[in-house]
Amino acid sequence: MSTTIFAYEFRTRLRSVVTWALALAVLIAVYTALFPSFAEEAELMKQLLANFPPELLAAFGMTDLDLTTVMGFFSLVFLFVQVGLAVQAAHYGFDLVSVEEREMTADFLLTKPVTRTQILTAKLAAALAGLALTQAVMWGASFGFVNLFREGRPYEPEVMALILAGLIPFQLFFLMVGVVVSLLVRRVRSVTFYALALALGMYLLSAFSDITGDVKLENLTPFKHFDATYVVQHGGYDLSLVAISVVVIILATIGSYRLYRRRDIPTAA
């Protein structure tokens, strides 16, 4: 791995990492600050939710949640956090190797005394470091704000830790799928479009799974593989679904290296 490429890639992405981390931390703070109001008006909230269409509640993963408990409410907040983290990881994945092709600077990089494997490894390491920093902020914000606003109500910190630990393979899924897709298409002209399409597409599959009750859709989306509501109810993940994400990550990683080594990359000449 080239430490020079790693350092450059990390510095280039650092502002984006800080922006994502702070934005999602603020999201957690704003939503958890509302929890005391929800908990105090427990009966009113249940009556209010009962008036909503079941399909709407299912689309937002609220059918099996008790929003008057700390972990039930956090599960709802965590879903929105997951959407943001999915977009972030997918964006990094699609941008990882396509940026040189769009800016026609690939020839400058590839003429350096490093192999393509070393280049891709350094770029992936920088992206992973950025995601790790984001997740560290998510851990601190989640535990910090939940303890700040729960007003003495009990919760299971080990369950929250398990939910947050799922962010590692969750973001890896979107990162590596983004990389391999960017290498399969001829050129990624809009990273944002591809990232939003992948992240929101997977979220919609999860929502449709809840609305229609089609369990087959659960196999396709990491939003179901790492479902916070399931963890709260069962004290752990569905390992058969987690295994699907792990297999996809491994295959996408292997595929990314093979495709990048063989890719005919356009240059400015």
N, C-alpha and C positions, 0 to 999 in steps of 0.2 A: 504493500500500500504506500502511495506517495503522501508523505506528511505535508508537503507543500500544497498539493491539490486539496487535501483535507482541510487545511487551515484556510485556504482561499474560499472554498465552498461554505465552510462554517461561518466565516465572517460575512459572506454575501447573504446568507440566509438568516443571520442573527436578528436583524430588525424584524423580519417576518415572524420569527419564533417569539420574540418579546411581545409583539402585537397580538398574536394569537393567544398566548398564555394570559396576558393581562385582560383581554376581552372576555375570555371564558371564565376567568376568576371573578370578574365583575358580574357576569351572568349568574354564577353560583351565589355570589353575595346578595344580589337583588332578589333572587327567587327564595333563598333560604330565609331572608329577612321577612318574607311573607308567611312563613310557616306558623308562627305563634297565632296569627289571626285565623288561619285555617283550623288549627287545633282547638282554639277556644270556641269556634262556631261549628263544632263537629256535626251536630244533628242538622244544622242548616245547610252545611256543605253536602251532606248525603242527600238531602231533599233536592238541592239544586242540581247535583249530578244526575239524579234520577230523571230529571226533565230533559236531559240531553239525549239525542238519538244514540242508540247503542253503537251504530256504525262510526259516529264521530268520536265516541269515547275509545273505541277500538283502534281508530286511526292514530290516536295519541297515546296508546298503551295504557289507558286509564280504567280498563274494565275490571282488573283484579287488584287495584291499588286501594289501600286505605290511606288517604291523604292526611288523615289526622294523626298518623304515627310518623316518627322521624324518618325511618327508613322507607316507608311508603311514599312520603313526600320527596325524599331524596331520589328515589327511583325515577320519578317524573322529571325532576330537574336534570338528572343524569342523561336522560334521553336527548335533551336539547344539546347538552355538552357533547354527546357522542356524534351528533350531526356535524357540529363544528370541527371536532377532531378528525372526522372522516374526510371532510373537505380539505383540511390542512394536509393530512397525509397523502391524499390523492393528488393534490396540487404539487407537492414535493416529488411524488413519483413520476407524474407526467412531465415535469420540468427537468428532471434529473439529467437526462442525456439529450433531450430535444432542444435545450436552450442553445447549444453550440450550432445545431443545424439551422435554427431560425436566424441566428445572428451571423451565420457563416464564419464561425471562428473555429470550427472543428479541426481544420488543417493545422492551425497554430498549436492546439493541444496535442494532436496525434503525432506531431513531429518531435515531441519531447522524448527523452530516453526512458520512457515508461511504457509498459504493455497496456493493452486495452483492459485486461483483467485488473491491473493495478489502478487504472483510472476509475473503473466502475466501483471497485472496492472502496476507494477513497471517497468517492461521491456518496456512496451508500452510507459509509461511516459518518460523514458529515450530516446527512439527512437524519440518521438514527440519533445522533447527538442532539440535534434540534428537537426531535420528537421526545427524547428523554427529558430534556429541559422543560418542555411543555408539560409533560406528565408529572414531573416533580412539583410544578406549580399547582397542578390539579389536585395532587395529594394534599398539599399544604392548605389550599383554599377549601377543599371539601371538609377536611377534619376541622380546620380553624373556624369556618363560618357555621358549620353544623353545631359545634360546641358553643359558639357564641350566641346562636339564636334558638337553641332547643329549650332554653329556660328550664333546665333540670329534668326534662322528660327523658326517659331511658331510650337507649338505642344500642345496637350491636356493632361495636367498632370493628370486630373481626369480619363481619359481613360486609361492611363498607370497604374494608381493605381488600376483600376478595373481589368486589365489584370494580374497584380501581385497578387491581392487578390485571383484569381483563382488557384494559386499555392497551397493553403491550401487544398482544397478538391482534387486537382489533385494528390498531393503526398500521401494524405491519402488513395486514391484509390489503389495505387500501394503497399503501406505499408500493408494495411489490406488484400488485395488479396494475397500478398506474405505470410503473416502469415497463412491464412486459407489453402492455397495450401500446405504449408510445413507441416501442421498437417494432411492433407488428404493423403499425400504420406508416404510410410513406412520410408524412410530416405532421407534427402537432402544431397547428397554427394558433390555436387558442387554448392555453393550458387551463384557464379558468372554466371554459365551457366543458372540457373533458372531466375536470375534477368535480364540478357540480353535477354533471350527468351521472357519474359513477356513484358519488355519495348519495345524492337524492334518489337515484334509481334503486339503490339497495334499501334505502329507508322506505320507499314506496312499496317494495316487495314485502318488507316486514309489516307495513300497515295493511296491505291486501291480505296477508296471511291471517292477521287478527280479524279482519272484517269478514272474510269468506270462510275462515276455519280450515283452509287448505294447508295441512301440515307439510306438504311437499315444498311449498315456498320457503319454509324455514331452512331447508338445506342450502338455499342459494344466497342467503344474506347474513353477514356477520352481526347485524343488528339483532338477529334472533340467536345467533351462536353465543353472544355475550349480553344476554338480556338481563338487565338489573332486576326487573320484577321477578323473573324466575329465580334468581339468586336469593332474593329476600324471602320468597316463599319456600324454597327447598334447601337453602343453606349451601348451595353450590351450583356449578354450571352443569348443563347437559353435556357430558363429555363426548357423546357421539357427534353432537353438533360442533363442539370445539375442535374435534379431530378433523372435520371438513375444512375449517379455516387453516389449521396447521398444514394440511396436505396442500391446499392452494398456495400458501406462502412458500412452502418448499419447492413446489413445481414452478411457481412464478420466478423464484430466485434462480433456480437452475436454468430456466428458459431465458431469463434476462442475460445471464453471462454468455450463453451460447449465441443468442441473437446479436448481442453487442459485438462479440468477437468476429462475427461473420457479416455484419451490417456494412453495406456500401454507403458510406457517409458522404454527402455532398460537401464540397469546399467552395471557397470564394473564387478559385481560379476558373 
